[in-house]
Structures are given as structure tokens and as C-alpha cells.
Amino acid sequence: MESKIIWQIGTAFANRLTINTARRFVYPFAPVLSRGLGVPLTAITSLIAVNQVTGIFSLLFGPLGDRWGYRTMLLLGLITLSVGMFMAGVFPFYATVLVGVFLAGLAKSMFDPSILAFAGKQVSYQRRGLAIGILEMSWAASSLAGIPLIGLLIERFGWRSPFFVLGSLGIIGCMVLMAVMPRERAHTASAAKAIELRKAWRMLAREKSALGALGFALCICGANDNLFVIYGVWLEKSFGLTVVALGLATTVIGAAELAGEGLIAALADRLGLKQSVILGAVLSGLSYVALPVLNQSLPLALTGLFLTFLTVEFTIVASISFFTEVLPDARGTMMAGYLAAASIGRVCGAMLAGPLWLLGGLPVIGAVSAVITGLGLVFLLWGLHNREPALDG
């Protein structure tokens, strides 16, 4: 890649790492935020659900990037992040933190579609996989590096400090991005394109395999967030982990996500994408069931957490690859629908987690996540029943 493109991708990676960290750090530190704000844990899980619902807005912001220019949407995303983080830090009240976390999620919905589209436009096809792969690694890096650093910040400077640091990083990233990203001319969508878009959405609604894919995405992501929302309070309550230790424990999730992506690269072509998705769903369901059994010691618990997130990441990455062939004439629409369904699933999972934790702790959480995963597999197999052999490989 040209040095200019390397700088642009590197800047985008750093900014995406900031946004992903802002989006994710509430999960492991939910007990800390609960105490700092003086609200019950269920209020924090509701806050997380509000954060997740913003993923639906990617359906709006993706086309706006095509119309206004990708650089514009990237800058808007970073500005939105900074406003939200500073609001939450300056005004330490539940309502303002709620708005701040919502804006962080909105920033991701603005930034992600445009940076992926930018990479597709600027990077040659022969190098595009490398560029997008680097960008996607920012998700795992937020667990491996971002959240542990947040834990150190909270331990030393208090629970409000991450909001100020992330807000400042958003401003710095905005200035660097303005310097390295090229200006673009805005585009206006034609009426013909709008009509084609409406046709594509109708195609999505009529295609059984597409509906099965949406149901699968909703369930898999819902089951995962049902655990993700409470794993911080679980580890704190079961093993007395400090704030810093909770942050470091999150590196287990980041390592699992990287391992899941690596397994897809190594095994998916040999197994076939359909078989990989089914295998991943079965193994992730079993891992949820195993978690309460492994809740005997911290090493066993962290091993269970690693296996769970490895199998879930394997399943999600395999399913994204597989579902690109469900509607080959409307891949963009299919992926937009997939992301929206996944976002709705995460909202539902986050809303379920608090009450389920209070009802029966980790055993109930694990059982419900396993059942929801099984339901997702039913959706997938229903959608693929009598489907042409093109999707069997």
C-alpha cells in the first residue's frame, strides 16, 4: 500500500479503537458505574441496551456517507463521540451518562459504514482484505488494550475519568483525520436508486433464507449480550476482582475474538461456510451451558469466558461471510438487515440480563443464552430448508 493509504488506515484504526472502547467499557465496569451514579445494576443494563439500539441507525448513516462524503461522516462520528463523552464526564448524572453512551453508539454507527466504504474505494482489491482486516482488529484491540487502560484510569482517577480521556481522544483523532483524509465531493442519490433500494428491501422481506438469517443474527447477538452485560458483576461477585483486575480480565475476551477470527481464516474454507456457522452455533450454545459448571475458580471461569467468546466470534464472522450469498443481487441490503437485526438482538439481550441475573445468577444467564442460541439455529435451518444447493457449500 502507498504510504498515504497506510497513514489513513492507521489513523482510522486508532479512531475506531477509541470509539469501540467508548462503546464497550460500560460492560465490565457496570458495577462501578452503578455505585458511582447511585443507581441499581438494572439501570446500567438498560443504559447498555440504549447504547446497542443505535446500531439500527447504520441503515441511515451508510447512505448519508455516499451522499455527503465519507470524510464528513467520519468527522461527524468523532465529534458526536466527544460531545457525548464530555457530557457524561462533566455532568455525572444518570440521564446525562445515558445520553453520552447513546451518542457513543451513534458515533460508531456513523463511523463504521463510512470507513469500510472508504477502504473499499481507496484501497486496491488486491490489498483490500489486509486494510479491512486491520480496521476490524480494532474491535478486539478495545478488549485487549482499551478496556484494561480504562480500568487503570478508574482505579487511579475515579469512574468519571474515562469519559474525559475518550472525549479528548475523539478531538485529537478528529484533527488528525482532517489532516490525512482527502476531501471528497458530495453526491446526491438519484430517484432511480431510491426506487431500487425499496425493491431490495421488499426482496429481503420475501426471501425465506434472508428472514432466517435475520432471525439467526438477532438470536446469536442477543444471547451473547445477555452474558456480556453481566460478566463484570459475575467476576466481581464470585472472585472479588478489583477494578483493574476486571479490566485485565477483559483481555481474555479480546484474545478470544482474535482467535475466533483466526479459526475462520484457517478452517472455514475446509469446512464450508454453512457447516462453520452451524458448528459455531452448537459450540457456543454448549459453552453457555458450561459456564456455571466452570465457575469453581478464576482460571476455570476465565477459560469458560474465553471459549464462549471464541465460539461466538467464530459463529458471527462465519455467518457474515455466509449471508453475503443469501441475496447476491442485494448484498448491501442483506448486510444492512443483518446489522440491524444483530443490533436489535443485543438490545433485547442487554434488557434481559439484569432481571435474569437477579432471578438466578449465572446458571439462569447461561441457560437462557443457550436456549436463545438454539432458537437462532432453528431460524437458520428453517430459512435454508429447500434452499438451492448454492448455499450448501
N, C-alpha and C positions, 0 to 999 in steps of 0.2 A: 504493500500500500504506500501511496505517497505520504510524505511527512505531514502535509497539511491534513490529510484524512486521519492520520494517526492521532494528531493533536485534537481533532474534532471528536473522534471516538473516545479518546481518553477523557476529554472534558465531559462528554455525555455520560460516560461510566461514573465519574466522580459525582456528578449531579444526581444521577439516578440512584447512586448509593445513599446520598443524603435523603432523597425522597423516600426510598424504601425503608431506611432506618426510622424516619419520622412516622411512616405508616405502620411499622411493626413493633416499635419498642413498648407500646402500651400493653401488649400481650403479656410478656414475662413480668412486667412491673405493675400489673393491675393491683396487687395488694398494697404496694407503696402509694400509688395514686389514690386508692380508696382511703387510706389513712390520711394522706395529705389534704385531700378535699373534704374529709369528714363525711363520706357517703358510703353506703353498703357496696359490697363487691358486685351485686347485681346491677348497680348503676354504672359501674365501669364496663361490664359486659355489654350493656345497652349502648354505651359510648362507642365500643368497638364495632357493634352492629351498624351504627350510623356511619362509621368510617368505611365499612365494607360496601354500603349501598351506593357509594359514589362510583363504584366500578361500572354501574349501568350507564353513567354519563359518557363513557368512552364511545358509545354509539353516536353521540353528538359531536364530541371533540375531534374524532378522527376525520370526518368530512370537513370540519372547520379548518383543520390543518391543510387539507388540499386547497381550500378556498382562500385562506388568509396567508398561507406560507408556513412551513414547519418551524422556522426560526421564531416566528411570532408566537406560536403556541408553546414552544419550549420556554421562552421568556415569561409568558403568562403563567405557566405552571410553576416556575421558580418564585415569581412574585407572589402568587397565591399561597405557596408554602410558607414563605417568610411572614406574610401577614398573619396567617393562622398561628404559626409558632410564637411570634411575639405577642399576639393577643392572649394566648394561653399563659405565657410566662408573666406578662405584666399584670394581668387580672386573674388571680388564682381562684377562680370560682368554677363550679361545675359547669354552668351554662357556657362560659367563655372557653373552657377547655373542650367542651363538646363541639363548639363552633370551630375551634382551632384544629381539632382532629379531623373534623369533616373537611376543612379546607386542605389539609394534608392529603386526604384521599382524593379530593378533587384535583389537586395538583398532579397526582400520579395519573389520573385519567386524562389530563391534558398532555402530560409529558410523554407517556409511553407510546401511544399510537404515532405521534409525530416523529419521535426519534427513530422508531423502527422504519417508518416510511422514508425518513431522511437517509438512513443507512442503505435502504433499497435503491434510492435514487442516486446517491453519490458513490457507492462502492461497487466495483465491477462484480459481475456474477461469480467469477472465479474466487473472489475474496469475501463475498458477502456472508457466507456461513461463519467465517472467522470473526468478522465485525459484529454480527448479531450475537454470536456466541459470547463474545466479550461483554456486550451490553447485558445479556441475560445473567451473566455471572454476578452482576451487582445485587441480585436478589439473595443469593447465597452469602455474598460478602456482607450483607447487612446483618446476618446472623453470626457470621464468623468474626467480624470486626466491629461493626457499628453498634450492636446492642451491648457487647461487653464494655465498650467505651462509655456507653450511656450509663451502665451500672457503676463505673468508676466515678462518673460525674455526679450521680445521685448520692453516692456514698460520701463524697467529699464536699459538695456544694449544695445538696438538697434536691428535692424532687422537681423544682421549677427550672433548674439549670439546663437540662437538655433542650427545653423549648428555646432558650436564648441562643444556645450554641447552634442548633439546627436552623433557626431563623437567620443567624449571621452567615452560616454556610450557604444558605439559599441566596443571599445578597451577593456574596463573593462569587458564587457559581454563575449568577446572572451576569455579572460584569465580565467574567472570563468568557462566557458563552457569546456575549456580544462581540468580543474581540476575535474569536476564532471561527464562528459560524458565518457563512456567506449570507448576504441579503438575497431575498427571493421576491419575485413579482407575485402578487396575489392573483388567484384565479377565481372565476365565477362559474359555478356549476350550471350547466345548461338544463333547460326544461326536459330535454330528451333523457339526460342522465337521471333526473329525478324520477321520471316515469319508469326507467329501467330498475331503479332502486326499489320502487314499490312492487314491481313484478318479482324481484328477487326475494323480497320478504314474504310475498304470497307463496312462492315456491318453497320457502323454508317451512311455512306452516302446513303445506300439503304433503311434504315428504316424510314418510313414517320413519325412515332411518335418521333423518335430521332431528325429528322430535325425540327419538330415543337417545340421540347424542346429547341433546339439551337436558333431558332428564338425568342422564348419567353425570354430566358436569355438575348439575345442581346438587345431586346427592353426594358425590365424591368430595366436593369442596365443603358442603355443609357438615359432613362427618368429620372432616379434618379440623375445621374451625371450632367444632364442638369440643375437641380436645385442646386445640391451640389456645383458646381463651383462658382455660383454667390450669394449664400446666405449671404456670408460675406459682399459683397459690398451692397447687398439689405438692410441688417440690419443697416449698417453704414450710408447709404444714407437716409433711411426712419426715423431712430430714433437717429442718431448721436451717435452711440455707440463708446466708446473708444476701444483701442486695447485689454485691459484687459477684458472689458465687452464682446467683441466678443469671446474671449477665454472661458469665463464663459458661454456664450450663447450656446456654442458647447456642454456643458454638457447635454443640452436638447436632443441632437441627441443621445448621449451615453445612456441616460436613456431610450429613445425610443427604441433603439436597444436591450437593455436588456429586456424591456417589450415585444417586439415582440418575442424574443426567449422564454420568459416565457409563452406567449399565445400559442405558438406552442406546448410546452410541455403539457399545460393544455387542449387544445381544439382539436388538430389535430386528435387524435385517435377517438374522438367522432364524429367529422365532416367528417372524411375521408380525406386523403391527397389530392386527386383530388379536392374535394369540397373546401378544405382550400386554395389551390392555386388559384382557380377561385375567391373565395370570397376576398382573399387578393388583387388580381389584380384589381377587381372592386373598392374596397375601396381605394386603393392607387391612382387610376385614379381620383376618386371623391375628394380626398384630395388635389391633384394638382389644381383642379378647384377652391377649396375653399380658397386656399392661398391668392389670390388677394383680396377676399372678407374680409378676416380676417386681412388685412394689415391696420387696423384702429388704433391700439395701440400695444405697445410692448408685453403686456401679451397675447393679441389675436394672434399676429404674432408668438410668441413662442409656443402657443398652436397648431396652424396650423402646425408649423415645427415638433413638437412632433408627432402629428397624422400622418403626412406624412411619417416620418421615421419609426414609429411603424408599419404602414401597409406595407411599402416596405420591412422591415426586416422580418415581418411575411410571406410575399409572397416569398421572396428569400429562407428562411430556409425551408418552406414547399415544395418549388419546388425542392430543392436539395434532400430532403428525397424522394419525389415522383419520381424523374427522375432516382433514383438508380434502379428502377424496369423496366425502359424502355428497357434496354438491359441487362437482367440478366446474360447473358453469357459473357458480356464485360463491367462490371461496371466501371472498371478503365478507359477504353476508353471513356465511356459516360461522366464520371465526368471531364476528361481532356478536352473533347469537350465543355462541359458546361462552364468550367472556361475560356477557350479561347474565346468562344462566348461572355461571360459576359465582358471580358476584351476589346474586340473589341467594344462592345456596350458602355462601359464607355469612350473609346477614342472618339467615334462619339458624345456622349453627351457632353463631355468637349469641343470639337471643335465647336459644335453648340451654346453653352451657351453664349459666348462673343458676337457674332453678333446678336443673338436673344435679349440679354439684351439691346444692343444699339438700336435695332429696336423698341422695345416696352416695355421694362422693365418686371416686374414681371407678368403682365397679359399674355404677349406672352409666357414667360417661362412656366407658369402654363398650358396654353392651349396646347402648343406643347408637354409637358411631358405627359399630359392626353391622347392626340391622340396617342403618341408612345406606351403608356401602353395599350391602346385599341388594337393597332396593334399586340402587343405581345399576347394578349388574343386570337386574331384571329388565330395566328400561333399555339397556344396551342390547340385550339379546332379543327383546321384543322388536326393537327398531330394525335389527338385522335379519329377522326371520323372513325367509323367502326373498331376501335381497339378492341382486345379481352377483355372480361369483367375483366380480372385480374387487369387492371389499373383503374377500376371504383371505387374501394374502397377508 
